[in-house]
Amino acid sequence: MIIDTFAKRRSQYALGRQHAYGQAQIEQIVRDAVRQAPSPFNCQSARVVVLFAGEHERLWAIVKSALAAIVDRESVQLSFDKIDTSFAAGIGTVLFFEDKTVIQSMQRQWPQYAENFPTWSEQSSGMAQFAVWTALAEADLGASLQHYNPLIDEAVRAQWALPHSWSLRAQMPFGSNQGPLPEKAFMKDTERFRSFG
Ligand SMILES: Cc1cc2nc3c(=O)[nH]c(=O)nc-3n(C[C@H](O)[C@H](O)[C@H](O)COP(=O)(O)O)c2cc1C
Protein backbone atom coordinates (compact mmCIF):
# COMPACT_ATOMS: atom_id res chain seq x y z
CA MET A 1 0.00 0.00 0.00
CA ILE A 2 1.21 3.48 -0.83
CA ILE A 3 0.16 4.56 2.70
CA ASP A 4 2.78 2.19 4.13
CA THR A 5 5.42 4.01 2.10
CA PHE A 6 4.06 7.34 3.34
CA ALA A 7 4.50 6.02 6.89
CA LYS A 8 8.05 4.92 6.06
CA ARG A 9 8.98 8.50 5.12
CA ARG A 10 10.33 10.02 8.29
CA SER A 11 12.84 12.64 9.36
CA GLN A 12 16.03 10.63 9.69
CA TYR A 13 18.87 12.50 11.37
CA ALA A 14 21.19 9.49 11.78
CA LEU A 15 22.59 9.26 8.27
CA GLY A 16 25.41 7.15 6.92
CA ARG A 17 26.91 5.91 3.69
CA GLN A 18 26.16 2.18 3.89
CA HIS A 19 23.97 1.71 0.86
CA ALA A 20 23.69 -0.37 -2.26
CA TYR A 21 23.03 2.38 -4.78
CA GLY A 22 25.11 3.96 -7.47
CA GLN A 23 24.94 7.70 -7.93
CA ALA A 24 23.03 7.28 -11.22
CA GLN A 25 20.32 5.21 -9.51
CA ILE A 26 19.75 7.83 -6.85
CA GLU A 27 19.70 10.59 -9.45
CA GLN A 28 17.07 8.62 -11.36
CA ILE A 29 14.88 8.21 -8.26
CA VAL A 30 15.03 11.97 -7.63
CA ARG A 31 14.35 12.89 -11.25
CA ASP A 32 11.44 10.47 -11.62
CA ALA A 33 9.87 11.65 -8.37
CA VAL A 34 10.13 15.34 -9.30
CA ARG A 35 8.87 14.67 -12.83
CA GLN A 36 5.73 12.99 -11.46
CA ALA A 37 4.98 15.74 -8.92
CA PRO A 38 2.14 18.06 -9.95
CA SER A 39 2.47 21.81 -10.59
CA PRO A 40 -0.08 24.49 -11.52
CA PHE A 41 -0.99 24.22 -15.21
CA ASN A 42 1.86 21.70 -15.37
CA CYS A 43 4.28 24.66 -15.36
CA GLN A 44 7.05 22.45 -13.86
CA SER A 45 8.66 25.29 -11.92
CA ALA A 46 10.69 22.94 -9.66
CA ARG A 47 14.43 22.86 -10.25
CA VAL A 48 16.59 20.35 -8.47
CA VAL A 49 20.31 19.89 -7.84
CA VAL A 50 21.64 16.65 -6.38
CA LEU A 51 25.00 16.91 -4.66
CA PHE A 52 27.12 13.85 -3.95
CA ALA A 53 30.45 13.15 -2.26
CA GLY A 54 32.76 16.20 -2.16
CA GLU A 55 30.06 18.51 -3.55
CA HIS A 56 27.65 17.41 -0.81
CA GLU A 57 30.33 18.07 1.79
CA ARG A 58 31.00 21.47 0.19
CA LEU A 59 27.35 22.43 0.72
CA TRP A 60 27.54 21.68 4.43
CA ALA A 61 30.83 23.61 4.67
CA ILE A 62 28.98 26.57 3.10
CA VAL A 63 26.23 26.22 5.73
CA LYS A 64 28.81 26.11 8.51
CA SER A 65 30.64 29.22 7.38
CA ALA A 66 27.33 31.08 6.92
CA LEU A 67 26.28 30.11 10.47
CA ALA A 68 29.68 31.01 11.92
CA ALA A 69 29.20 34.54 10.62
CA ILE A 70 25.91 35.09 12.47
CA VAL A 71 25.76 32.74 15.49
CA ASP A 72 27.71 33.03 18.76
CA ARG A 73 30.63 30.63 19.31
CA GLU A 74 28.91 28.30 21.77
CA SER A 75 25.76 27.72 19.78
CA VAL A 76 27.67 27.48 16.54
CA GLN A 77 29.52 24.42 17.86
CA LEU A 78 26.17 22.70 18.54
CA SER A 79 25.05 23.49 15.01
CA PHE A 80 28.33 22.21 13.59
CA ASP A 81 27.95 18.93 15.49
CA LYS A 82 24.42 18.51 14.14
CA ILE A 83 25.58 19.27 10.61
CA ASP A 84 28.47 16.81 10.83
CA THR A 85 26.49 13.93 12.28
CA SER A 86 23.02 14.44 10.79
CA PHE A 87 23.51 15.98 7.39
CA ALA A 88 27.09 15.89 6.07
CA ALA A 89 27.48 12.24 7.18
CA GLY A 90 25.00 11.14 4.53
CA ILE A 91 25.43 10.20 0.88
CA GLY A 92 24.21 13.44 -0.62
CA THR A 93 21.84 16.38 -0.51
CA VAL A 94 18.96 17.30 -2.80
CA LEU A 95 18.49 21.05 -3.26
CA PHE A 96 14.99 22.17 -4.21
CA PHE A 97 14.50 25.43 -6.10
CA GLU A 98 11.61 27.17 -7.77
CA ASP A 99 12.31 28.99 -11.03
CA LYS A 100 10.93 32.53 -10.63
CA THR A 101 10.95 33.17 -14.39
CA VAL A 102 8.43 30.35 -14.80
CA ILE A 103 6.21 31.82 -12.09
CA GLN A 104 6.40 35.32 -13.63
CA SER A 105 5.59 33.98 -17.07
CA MET A 106 2.58 32.07 -15.65
CA GLN A 107 1.40 35.29 -13.98
CA ARG A 108 1.53 37.08 -17.34
CA GLN A 109 -0.20 34.21 -19.11
CA TRP A 110 -2.94 33.84 -16.48
CA PRO A 111 -3.45 37.35 -15.02
CA GLN A 112 -6.65 36.26 -13.29
CA TYR A 113 -4.55 33.90 -11.13
CA ALA A 114 -1.48 36.16 -10.83
CA GLU A 115 -1.80 36.52 -7.06
CA ASN A 116 -2.05 32.75 -6.57
CA PHE A 117 1.11 31.72 -8.39
CA PRO A 118 3.64 32.55 -5.62
CA THR A 119 1.62 30.40 -3.17
CA TRP A 120 1.15 27.66 -5.75
CA SER A 121 4.90 27.71 -6.39
CA GLU A 122 5.56 26.99 -2.69
CA GLN A 123 2.90 24.30 -2.70
CA SER A 124 4.29 22.58 -5.76
CA SER A 125 7.81 22.71 -4.31
CA GLY A 126 6.40 20.98 -1.23
CA MET A 127 4.84 18.32 -3.43
CA ALA A 128 8.15 17.72 -5.21
CA GLN A 129 9.88 17.53 -1.81
CA PHE A 130 7.35 15.03 -0.52
CA ALA A 131 7.62 12.93 -3.69
CA VAL A 132 11.43 12.75 -3.44
CA TRP A 133 11.42 12.14 0.33
CA THR A 134 8.91 9.29 -0.08
CA ALA A 135 10.71 7.78 -3.07
CA LEU A 136 13.98 7.79 -1.11
CA ALA A 137 12.20 6.13 1.82
CA GLU A 138 10.83 3.44 -0.47
CA ALA A 139 14.44 2.81 -1.55
CA ASP A 140 15.38 2.45 2.16
CA LEU A 141 17.23 5.75 2.21
CA GLY A 142 16.69 8.10 5.14
CA ALA A 143 16.39 11.87 4.71
CA SER A 144 15.38 15.05 6.46
CA LEU A 145 14.21 18.46 5.32
CA GLN A 146 16.35 21.50 6.12
CA HIS A 147 15.98 25.24 5.51
CA TYR A 148 19.24 27.13 5.59
CA ASN A 149 17.89 29.36 2.83
CA PRO A 150 18.04 32.31 2.42
CA LEU A 151 21.28 32.41 4.46
CA ILE A 152 23.17 30.28 1.94
CA ASP A 153 21.43 31.33 -1.29
CA GLU A 154 24.19 33.49 -2.75
CA ALA A 155 27.00 31.09 -1.88
CA VAL A 156 25.09 28.12 -3.33
CA ARG A 157 24.29 30.02 -6.52
CA ALA A 158 27.93 31.03 -6.96
CA GLN A 159 29.37 27.63 -6.07
CA TRP A 160 27.35 25.69 -8.64
CA ALA A 161 26.86 28.54 -11.16
CA LEU A 162 23.07 28.36 -10.90
CA PRO A 163 20.69 30.83 -12.59
CA HIS A 164 19.63 33.86 -10.55
CA SER A 165 15.99 32.96 -11.14
CA TRP A 166 16.35 29.71 -9.20
CA SER A 167 15.08 30.38 -5.68
CA LEU A 168 16.33 27.91 -3.08
CA ARG A 169 13.41 26.50 -1.08
CA ALA A 170 14.79 23.49 0.85
CA GLN A 171 17.73 21.15 1.38
CA MET A 172 17.22 17.41 1.81
CA PRO A 173 20.26 15.53 3.10
CA PHE A 174 19.90 11.77 2.58
CA GLY A 175 21.81 8.58 3.34
CA SER A 176 21.55 5.15 4.84
CA ASN A 177 19.41 4.82 7.97
CA GLN A 178 21.85 4.60 10.86
CA GLY A 179 19.46 4.71 13.79
CA PRO A 180 15.92 3.93 14.92
CA LEU A 181 13.24 6.55 14.48
CA PRO A 182 11.24 7.91 17.41
CA GLU A 183 7.61 6.91 17.47
CA LYS A 184 5.51 9.55 15.80
CA ALA A 185 2.62 11.12 17.71
CA PHE A 186 -0.63 11.86 15.94
CA MET A 187 -3.39 14.15 17.06
CA LYS A 188 -6.91 12.83 17.44
CA ASP A 189 -8.77 12.25 14.16
CA THR A 190 -11.84 13.89 15.69
CA GLU A 191 -9.93 17.18 16.05
CA ARG A 192 -8.53 17.02 12.59
CA PHE A 193 -10.99 15.56 10.17
CA ARG A 194 -14.63 16.10 9.33
CA SER A 195 -16.72 14.20 6.81
CA PHE A 196 -20.17 15.06 5.57
CA GLY A 197 -22.76 13.21 3.56
C1 LIG B 1 7.34 22.53 5.38
C2 LIG B 1 8.21 21.75 6.33
C3 LIG B 1 9.33 22.35 6.88
C4 LIG B 1 10.20 21.62 7.69
N1 LIG B 1 11.38 22.18 8.11
C5 LIG B 1 12.26 21.44 8.81
C6 LIG B 1 13.54 21.97 9.15
O1 LIG B 1 13.88 23.10 8.80
N2 LIG B 1 14.38 21.19 9.87
C7 LIG B 1 14.05 19.91 10.25
O2 LIG B 1 14.86 19.23 10.87
N3 LIG B 1 12.85 19.38 9.92
C8 LIG B 1 11.96 20.11 9.20
N4 LIG B 1 10.75 19.56 8.84
C9 LIG B 1 10.43 18.15 9.24
C10 LIG B 1 9.33 18.10 10.30
O3 LIG B 1 9.80 18.58 11.53
C11 LIG B 1 8.89 16.62 10.38
O4 LIG B 1 8.45 16.21 9.11
C12 LIG B 1 7.78 16.43 11.40
O5 LIG B 1 8.23 16.67 12.70
C13 LIG B 1 7.19 15.02 11.33
O6 LIG B 1 8.19 14.05 11.50
P1 LIG B 1 8.49 12.96 10.36
O7 LIG B 1 9.14 13.69 9.20
O8 LIG B 1 9.45 11.98 10.99
O9 LIG B 1 7.22 12.33 9.92
C14 LIG B 1 9.88 20.28 8.02
C15 LIG B 1 8.71 19.70 7.50
C16 LIG B 1 7.91 20.41 6.65
C17 LIG B 1 6.70 19.74 6.05
The ligand as an ORCA input file, in Angstrom:
! r2SCAN-3c Opt
* xyz 0 1
  C       7.335     22.529      5.375
  C       8.209     21.747      6.334
  C       9.335     22.346      6.875
  C      10.197     21.617      7.691
  N      11.382     22.180      8.110
  C      12.257     21.444      8.808
  C      13.537     21.973      9.149
  O      13.882     23.100      8.797
  N      14.378     21.190      9.867
  C      14.050     19.911     10.249
  O      14.864     19.230     10.874
  N      12.847     19.378      9.922
  C      11.960     20.110      9.204
  N      10.751     19.564      8.840
  C      10.425     18.154      9.244
  C       9.333     18.102     10.300
  O       9.797     18.581     11.526
  C       8.885     16.620     10.382
  O       8.446     16.210      9.115
  C       7.781     16.427     11.403
  O       8.226     16.669     12.700
  C       7.193     15.017     11.332
  O       8.189     14.047     11.500
  P       8.492     12.960     10.357
  O       9.140     13.687      9.195
  O       9.446     11.977     10.992
  O       7.215     12.331      9.919
  C       9.881     20.277      8.024
  C       8.715     19.695      7.499
  C       7.909     20.405      6.649
  C       6.698     19.738      6.046
*
